Each structure stands twice: as structure tokens, then as C-alpha cells.
Amino acid sequence: MNIKENIDSLKKDLENYDAMLLAVTKTHGIDKIMEVYDYGLRDFGENKVQELIEKKEKMPDDINWHLIGHLQTNKVNKIVGEVCLIHSVDSLKILNKINNRAKSLSIVQDCLIQINVSKEESKSGFYVGEIDNLIKEASKLENIKIKGLMTMAPNTEDETIIRNCFRELKKIFDNLSNLSYNNIEMKYLSMGMTHDYKIALEEGANIIRVGSKIFGKRMYKNVR
Ligand SMILES: *Cc1c(COP(=O)(O)O)cnc(C)c1O
């Protein structure tokens, strides 16, 4: 399979859904990413700030960059204003920092709230019980806009567990959509990766974040 065939196959799976394909480019070089660009995709996701900025500088200007990985406080100033969407807001502290930086740039930074639906300790994100308070606090911040929710499903082969996770987040998303708060607009539901994007689409995702299914397996330089 080559990159074009991989994208064609993803597009086929997306045909019946109103959802965006976010190409996750982490660990991949400019040449490979440009193949995806030349094939028409314009939304790219990176999980590290430094890697994103380096790639952004070398690639065409009409790309929408998304930060999808955990954001450290000391990287906030580098990333705010550089991406169309930060998917991985996982604390009120980081949200405040994003807001302050956006304010100093006189911009509004769009963000998603990352939810740890399954309460796995290895995953970041807010627990479901923390969402109400978070939304209230976020609505006071004028230089961020909360545009939706993001989650990662548990690492399991059990489809039912994955499906239930996505289903629960969709329910929360729909409930929040009915409320009206300043700076909060439930537009994007970012869920589903290579192994579970089909389930995510069935459960209402409108952004899927796909890496391996486009680029093939990632080769990490350092084995951790
Ligand atoms: C790497 C990554 C993805 C894509 O993973 P694949 O399994 O390669 O599709 C999606 N979301 C996040 C947050 C990631 O870090």
C-alpha cells in the first residue's frame, strides 16, 4: 500500500460521514508529508510543539496545523497562534496560560478539551466529573474558544469498551451543545485513530486523527 491508496481507502470510509480527516504526521519527514499535501490534505496533526514548529516553517502556508499531544506549560508561548486548534487541553492551568498568551497576541485561540473517559492513569485529560466546573471556568476566559472535545480510547482489543468510551463522550458533547456559555461552542468531536476510527465515526466523531493508516508504521529513533 502506498500513501495515496491509504488515503483513498480512508476517504471511502469517510464517504457517509460529515467528518474531517486529520493526518497525524509525527515522526515522519517532510518528503512523506508533502506527498499527503500534494494529494490534497490540508489538516495535519503533531503531538510535539518543537516538531510541529519545525515542520510548519518548512511547509506551505495553507496548511492547518493541529496540536494533538500533551502541552507543557513552558511550550505554550511557542504554540499559541501557530495552530488552528489545540486538541489536548488537559488542565485549567494550561488553559489559563493559553488564554494569557493569546491575550498578549490579541488573538483568540481555538481549543478542544481532552477528556479521559476511561480514567486510565496513563492518559491525560479531564475526568467526566470535572467537565462542568471546567466549562464554567473556561467561559470566563476571553482569548480562548472551546470548540469541542477530544478523547483517546483505551488500549484494548475489546470493541465494546472502545465503543462505549466514544458513545459516552458523544453524549456529553450533545449535552454541552444544548447549554449556552460564553466562549464555548460544541463543534468538533475529535476521536478515533488508525485502529478505532471506524467505531468513532459510527459513534459521532467529526474529526478522526489518523497516522499509521496513512504513513505506515512509525519508526522511533529512540527506543523508550
Ligand atoms: C499518534 C496519535 C494519533 C494517530 O495514531 P495512529 O494510531 O498512528 O493513527 C492520534 N491521536 C493522537 C493524540 C496521537 O498522539
The ligand as a Tripos MOL2 file, in Angstrom:
@<TRIPOS>MOLECULE
LIG
   15    15     1     0     0
SMALL
NO_CHARGES

@<TRIPOS>ATOM
      1 C1         -0.2080    9.3890   17.2440 C.3       1 LIG1
      2 C2         -1.5550    9.9070   17.5700 C.ar      1 LIG1
      3 C3         -2.6580    9.6200   16.7390 C.ar      1 LIG1
      4 C4         -2.5810    8.7440   15.4940 C.3       1 LIG1
      5 O1         -2.2560    7.4270   15.8170 O.3       1 LIG1
      6 P1         -2.3230    6.2460   14.7280 P.3       1 LIG1
      7 O2         -2.6220    5.0370   15.5290 O.co2     1 LIG1
      8 O3         -0.9880    6.2050   14.0840 O.co2     1 LIG1
      9 O4         -3.3910    6.5750   13.7640 O.co2     1 LIG1
     10 C5         -3.8910   10.1740   17.0820 C.ar      1 LIG1
     11 N1         -4.0390   10.9520   18.1720 N.ar      1 LIG1
     12 C6         -3.0100   11.2470   18.9950 C.ar      1 LIG1
     13 C7         -3.2490   12.1140   20.1740 C.3       1 LIG1
     14 C8         -1.7350   10.7390   18.7200 C.ar      1 LIG1
     15 O5         -0.7170   11.0440   19.5350 O.3       1 LIG1
@<TRIPOS>BOND
     1     1     2 1
     2     2     3 ar
     3     2    14 ar
     4     3     4 1
     5     3    10 ar
     6     4     5 1
     7     5     6 1
     8     6     7 2
     9     6     8 1
    10     6     9 1
    11    10    11 ar
    12    11    12 ar
    13    12    13 1
    14    12    14 ar
    15    14    15 1
@<TRIPOS>SUBSTRUCTURE
     1 LIG1         1 GROUP 0 **** ****
